[in-house]
Amino acid sequence: MTAPSDTGVDQALAALPESKRELARMLLAARRPVTARPAPRSGAGPVPATALQARLRRREQTRPGTGTGSHAVRLTGRLDHGRLRDALTGVLARHEALRCRIADAPDGGRPQLTVDDEPVLRLMCTDFTGRAPAEQDEAVRRAVTESAETALSLETGATSRFRLLTLAPDEHVLILASHLAVFDGWSSGVFLTDLAAGYRDGAAGLAPPELQFPDYADWQRHWLTSSDGAAELDRRRAAFAGVPPAPRAAGGFERGHLPVHLDRGPGSALDAGLALGAAEGATPFMTLLAALAVVLARRDGSTDVVVGTPAAGRFSTQLEGAVGQFTTVVPIRIDLAGRPSFSQLLHRTRASVADALAHQRLPVDELFTDGTQPYSVLFALHNYPAVPFGLPGIEVNQLPGPPARHLELYSPDPAATLACLGLVERDGEIGGTAEFNRQAAAPEDVTALLTGIEDVLRHAAASPAPPGITTR
């Protein structure tokens, strides 16, 4: 028997009453084999929100504004306001994630994503020309802070807002705010690339990406309940069997931030340690992670360490050009039993990282469904692609933004997370910001993790074949 063509299916669905049409579409989709990678969804109806989106939405309902991410750029040169408006609208039209609403499902189940047909540009323009430079600087600072604290609405689709501050005819600041439920770190590069193209060549040339975020969300739900997805989920859960959940801070969660830095230069512990890691085939991330595992093992008196690391989650190249919240946390379990040398530990860490990243299709909220997590420390060496945001005739410079709000994004239970060490390697330096839970740690506790990493690397480099790593 020949399967009906897509055209025939669409005609048959169109003939059904609207109340039965989506049910029929879901039943047909359930009969199709679920591929290992996302594909365009059938139909344009609502799809279940991801588990991460559902968690962020619950958090937003009790603490409005915690899901807002914001950053700003300074634009020096003659800016065409009309072209900028058209380009912003074109980017919103290109990406379904920026036109999504997330609301309760009629049956009370997982919240649903629906996509508005037309983009709505929310752009506030403020003129600060004529004010003194000090007043302008304060106005920009205040506007950037307010943008990061503004509550956005997932239910109404008001998930993005923009502010354009005019400081002089050839000096502007553009502030972009988007909800973390629909916008991740990688999305920033995608957004700015598209905005530049739309401003330069016209919004009409911004064709939709091959896959949209709702395609991914729809695929994820079907794949997780398929035999292949369920089997992978069971295997990965088994890999963490016996690992206790990270303890919760008695006081709950209170965000703190701390600038962090690892010393580099000739003869530094960091450079010597990274060279040792490279000789063993370990990337800088793997080498730093192995050293952190030693620090945590000694702190906790354990030979079984789990560290969470944020992963882009774009395991298919078709997802790289889409805006959305694809980020997941990959828990990495590292075995320090048997007093391994640091070289041996590097090989164990390299294998653990490769194994963990092979499972980044599994959302952490689906992996640990009881709201707990096996890690209290998150570690990242960010490698988001650098995107030159170039506008014709305009010099563009990034402005310092508000501190990150990653702990709630990366942690099913923020109260169980001590810190997220977010490092960036840039211009030969490694540094960044540590976001930490003030109810679980003091600033000096966070600093001790970094100095501990340097101490481990210093001793490892000084003695290529150390007698073994102990937890005491």
C-alpha positions in Angstrom: 0.0 0.0 0.0 1.4 3.4 -1.0 1.6 6.1 1.6 -0.4 9.2 0.8 1.5 12.2 -0.6 2.1 15.2 1.6 -0.3 17.1 -0.6 -3.0 14.5 -0.1 -2.5 14.5 3.6 -2.7 18.3 3.8 -6.0 18.2 1.8 -7.4 15.6 4.1 -6.5 17.5 7.2 -8.0 20.7 5.7 -11.3 18.9 5.2 -11.5 18.1 8.9 -13.2 20.4 11.5 -10.6 22.6 13.1 -11.2 20.9 16.5 -10.0 17.6 15.1 -7.4 18.8 12.7 -4.5 19.2 15.2 -5.3 15.8 16.8 -5.2 14.1 13.4 -1.9 15.8 12.6 -0.4 14.6 15.9 -1.6 11.0 15.3 0.0 11.1 11.9 3.2 12.4 13.2 3.4 9.7 15.9 3.3 7.1 13.2 6.3 8.4 11.4 9.8 7.2 12.5 11.6 9.7 14.7 15.0 10.7 13.2 18.1 11.1 15.4 18.4 14.7 14.3 15.8 17.5 14.1 13.8 18.0 10.9 11.1 20.5 9.8 7.9 19.8 11.7 4.7 19.0 9.9 2.1 21.7 10.2 2.3 25.0 12.0 0.3 24.4 15.1 1.4 24.6 18.7 4.3 22.4 19.9 5.2 21.5 23.5 7.8 23.9 25.1 11.0 22.3 26.1 11.6 21.3 29.7 14.0 24.2 30.2 11.5 26.7 28.8 8.8 25.3 31.2 11.2 25.7 34.1 12.2 29.3 33.1 8.5 30.1 32.7 7.8 28.9 36.3 10.7 30.8 37.6 9.6 34.0 35.8 6.1 33.7 37.3 7.5 34.0 40.8 10.5 36.2 40.1 9.6 38.5 37.2 12.6 39.8 35.2 15.0 36.9 36.1 14.7 35.5 32.6 15.8 38.7 30.8 19.1 38.8 29.0 20.5 42.1 27.7 23.5 43.6 26.0 24.3 46.9 24.2 26.4 48.2 21.4 27.7 51.7 20.6 27.2 52.9 17.0 29.4 55.7 15.8 28.5 57.1 12.4 25.5 58.3 10.5 22.8 55.9 11.4 19.7 55.4 9.1 16.9 55.0 11.6 14.5 53.7 9.0 16.9 51.0 7.8 17.6 50.0 11.3 13.9 49.6 12.1 13.4 47.5 8.9 16.4 45.4 9.7 15.2 44.7 13.2 11.7 43.8 12.0 13.3 41.6 9.3 15.2 39.6 11.9 12.1 39.1 14.0 10.3 37.9 10.9 13.2 35.5 10.1 13.2 33.7 13.4 10.1 32.0 14.8 11.7 31.9 18.3 11.4 35.7 18.4 7.7 35.5 17.6 6.9 32.7 20.1 4.4 32.7 22.9 4.7 30.2 25.7 1.4 29.6 27.5 -0.5 26.9 29.4 -1.7 23.9 27.4 -5.5 23.4 27.3 -5.1 20.0 28.9 -2.9 21.3 31.7 0.2 19.5 30.4 3.5 20.9 29.3 3.2 24.6 28.2 3.0 25.1 24.5 4.8 27.2 21.9 2.8 29.1 19.4 4.3 31.3 16.7 2.8 34.7 15.7 2.5 35.2 12.0 3.7 38.8 12.0 6.6 40.3 13.8 6.0 43.1 16.4 8.9 45.4 16.8 9.1 46.9 20.3 11.6 49.8 19.9 11.9 52.7 22.3 13.9 55.7 21.0 15.2 58.3 23.4 17.1 61.5 22.5 19.9 62.5 24.9 21.6 65.0 22.5 22.5 68.3 24.2 23.2 66.8 27.5 26.6 66.9 29.2 28.8 63.8 28.5 28.7 62.8 32.2 24.8 62.9 32.1 24.8 60.8 28.9 27.1 58.2 30.4 24.8 57.9 33.4 21.8 57.7 31.2 23.3 54.9 29.2 24.3 53.0 32.3 20.9 53.4 33.8 19.2 52.3 30.5 21.4 49.2 30.2 20.6 48.3 33.8 16.8 48.9 33.4 16.8 46.8 30.2 18.3 43.8 32.0 15.7 44.2 34.9 12.7 44.6 32.7 10.3 41.7 32.9 9.4 40.3 29.4 6.2 38.4 28.7 6.3 34.8 27.4 2.5 34.6 27.4 1.9 37.7 25.2 4.9 37.1 23.0 6.7 40.3 24.2 10.0 38.4 24.5 12.2 41.0 22.9 12.6 44.8 23.4 15.0 47.3 22.0 16.1 50.8 23.0 17.9 53.2 20.8 19.6 56.1 22.6 20.7 59.1 20.5 23.7 60.9 22.1 24.7 62.9 19.0 23.7 62.9 15.3 26.5 60.3 14.7 26.5 58.6 18.1 23.9 56.0 19.3 23.6 53.1 21.7 21.4 50.1 20.8 20.3 48.0 23.7 18.8 44.5 23.0 16.9 42.6 25.6 15.5 39.1 25.0 14.0 36.4 27.2 16.4 33.5 27.9 13.6 31.1 27.2 13.9 32.0 23.5 17.5 33.3 23.2 20.8 31.8 24.1 24.4 33.0 23.9 25.0 31.6 20.4 21.8 33.4 19.3 23.5 36.7 19.9 26.0 36.1 17.1 23.1 34.9 14.8 21.0 37.9 15.6 23.8 40.4 15.0 24.9 38.8 11.8 21.3 38.9 10.5 20.8 42.5 11.7 23.9 43.6 9.8 22.8 41.9 6.7 19.3 43.3 6.9 20.7 46.9 7.4 23.2 46.5 4.6 21.2 44.7 2.0 17.6 45.1 3.0 15.3 42.9 5.2 13.8 41.2 2.1 17.0 39.2 1.7 16.7 37.6 5.2 15.4 34.1 4.3 14.2 31.9 7.1 16.8 29.4 8.4 16.6 25.8 7.4 15.4 24.8 10.8 13.5 26.9 13.4 13.5 26.5 17.1 9.9 25.1 17.2 11.1 22.4 14.8 13.7 21.5 17.4 11.3 21.6 20.3 8.8 19.4 18.4 11.5 16.9 17.4 12.9 16.8 20.9 9.6 15.8 22.5 9.0 13.1 19.9 12.6 11.8 20.1 12.6 11.6 23.9 9.5 9.4 23.9 10.7 7.3 21.0 12.3 3.9 21.6 15.8 5.3 20.7 15.5 8.4 22.8 14.1 6.6 25.8 16.8 4.0 25.6 19.5 6.7 25.5 17.9 8.5 28.4 17.9 5.3 30.4 21.5 4.6 29.7 22.6 8.1 30.6 20.6 8.0 33.9 22.3 4.7 34.7 25.7 6.3 34.2 24.8 8.6 37.2 23.3 5.9 39.4 24.5 6.2 42.9 25.6 9.8 42.6 23.8 11.8 45.4 22.1 15.0 44.5 24.1 18.2 45.3 23.0 19.5 48.7 20.8 22.6 48.8 21.8 25.7 50.6 19.7 26.2 53.6 19.1 29.8 52.7 18.0 29.0 49.1 19.5 31.1 46.3 20.9 34.6 46.2 23.0 35.7 43.2 26.5 37.1 43.4 29.2 37.9 40.9 32.9 38.0 41.0 35.5 38.8 38.3 38.0 35.9 37.9 41.3 35.6 36.2 43.9 32.9 35.7 47.5 34.2 35.4 49.3 33.5 32.2 52.8 34.2 30.9 56.2 32.5 30.6 56.7 30.3 33.5 53.2 30.6 34.8 51.5 27.5 36.3 48.7 27.9 33.8 50.9 27.9 30.7 52.9 25.0 32.1 49.8 23.0 32.9 48.2 23.7 29.5 51.4 22.6 27.8 51.3 19.4 29.8 47.7 18.8 28.8 48.4 19.5 25.1 51.2 16.9 25.2 48.6 14.4 26.5 46.1 15.3 23.8 43.9 17.3 26.1 42.3 20.6 25.2 42.6 23.6 27.5 39.0 22.9 28.7 39.9 19.3 29.5 43.1 20.3 31.3 41.4 22.9 33.5 38.5 20.6 34.2 40.8 17.9 35.3 42.5 20.3 37.7 39.2 21.5 39.0 38.1 17.9 39.6 41.2 17.5 41.9 40.2 20.6 43.8 36.7 19.4 44.3 37.8 15.9 45.2 40.1 17.3 47.9 37.4 19.6 49.2 34.7 17.0 49.4 37.0 14.0 50.3 35.6 12.0 47.3 37.0 10.2 44.4 33.8 10.6 42.4 33.3 14.1 41.0 30.6 15.5 38.8 30.9 18.9 37.2 28.3 20.5 34.9 29.3 22.3 31.8 27.1 24.3 29.5 26.9 23.1 25.9 25.6 25.0 22.9 23.2 22.1 22.2 23.4 22.7 18.4 24.5 19.2 17.6 23.2 19.5 14.0 24.7 22.1 11.6 21.1 22.9 10.5 20.6 24.5 14.0 23.6 26.8 13.8 21.7 29.6 11.9 18.6 29.7 14.2 17.8 31.9 17.1 16.5 29.9 20.1 17.3 28.5 23.5 19.3 25.4 22.6 21.7 25.5 25.6 21.9 22.4 27.8 24.1 21.4 30.7 26.2 18.3 30.2 27.1 16.6 33.5 30.6 15.2 33.4 31.5 12.4 35.9 35.2 12.1 36.6 36.8 9.1 38.4 39.8 9.9 40.6 39.9 6.5 42.3 43.3 4.6 42.5 45.5 7.6 43.0 46.0 8.5 39.3 48.9 10.7 38.2 47.8 13.9 36.6 48.6 12.5 33.2 46.4 9.5 33.9 43.7 11.8 35.1 43.9 13.8 31.9 43.2 10.7 29.9 40.2 9.8 32.1 38.9 13.4 31.8 39.3 13.4 28.0 37.3 10.2 27.8 34.6 11.5 30.2 34.2 14.8 28.3 33.9 13.0 24.9 31.3 10.6 26.3 29.3 13.4 28.0 29.3 15.7 24.9 28.0 12.8 22.8 24.8 12.9 24.9 24.1 16.6 24.7 20.8 15.9 22.9 19.5 14.9 26.4 18.3 18.0 28.3 19.4 18.1 31.9 15.8 18.7 33.0 14.8 15.4 31.4 17.9 13.6 32.7 17.1 14.5 36.3 13.4 14.8 36.5 13.0 15.3 40.2 14.4 18.8 40.1 17.8 17.8 41.6 21.2 17.8 40.0 24.4 15.8 40.8 26.7 18.9 40.4 27.3 21.9 42.6 29.9 23.6 40.4 29.5 24.5 36.7 32.6 25.2 34.6 32.8 26.7 31.1 35.5 27.9 28.8 33.3 29.8 26.3 33.9 29.5 22.6 30.9 31.3 21.1 32.0 32.4 17.6 33.3 35.9 17.4 30.9 37.9 15.2 32.1 41.2 13.6 28.9 43.3 13.7 29.7 45.6 10.8 27.3 48.3 9.5 28.3 50.3 6.5 29.8 53.6 7.5 29.4 52.9 11.2 31.9 51.8 13.9 30.4 49.3 16.3 31.7 48.6 19.8 30.3 46.3 22.4 29.5 47.9 25.7 29.9 46.2 29.1 26.7 44.5 30.0 25.0 43.6 33.2 26.2 40.5 35.1 25.0 37.2 33.7 22.1 35.2 35.1 23.3 31.8 34.2 22.8 29.8 37.4 19.0 29.7 37.0 19.4 28.8 33.4 21.9 26.0 34.0 20.6 24.6 37.2 17.3 22.7 37.8 17.8 23.8 41.4 19.9 27.0 41.8 20.0 26.5 45.5 22.1 23.4 44.9 24.7 25.2 42.9 27.7 26.8 44.5 29.1 28.6 41.5 29.4 28.8 37.7 33.0 29.6 36.6 32.6 31.1 33.2 35.9 31.7 31.6 36.8 33.2 28.2 40.1 32.9 26.4 40.8 36.1 24.6 44.0 37.9 23.5 46.1 35.3 25.2 44.3 35.8 28.6 41.9 33.6 30.4 39.3 35.3 32.6 35.7 36.1 33.0 33.0 36.2 35.7 32.1 33.7 38.4 28.4 33.7 39.2 27.8 32.2 42.6 25.1 31.5 45.2 25.7 33.8 48.2 23.7 31.4 50.4 26.2 28.6 49.6 29.6 30.3 49.2 31.5 33.5 50.0 33.6 35.2 47.4 36.8 33.8 48.9 35.4 30.2 48.4 35.0 30.9 44.7 38.5 32.4 44.5 39.8 29.3 46.2 38.6 27.2 43.3 40.6 29.2 40.8 43.8 29.3 42.9 43.3 25.6 43.6 43.3 25.0 39.8 46.6 26.9 39.4 48.2 25.0 42.3 47.2 21.6 40.8 48.7 22.6 37.5 51.9 24.0 39.1 52.5 20.7 40.9 51.6 18.6 37.9 54.0 20.5 35.6 56.8 20.4 38.2 56.6 16.6 38.5 55.6 15.0 35.2 55.0 11.7 37.0 53.6 12.6 40.4 53.0 9.8 42.9 49.3 10.1 42.6 46.4 12.4 43.3 44.9 12.0 46.7 41.7 13.5 47.9 43.1 14.6 51.2 
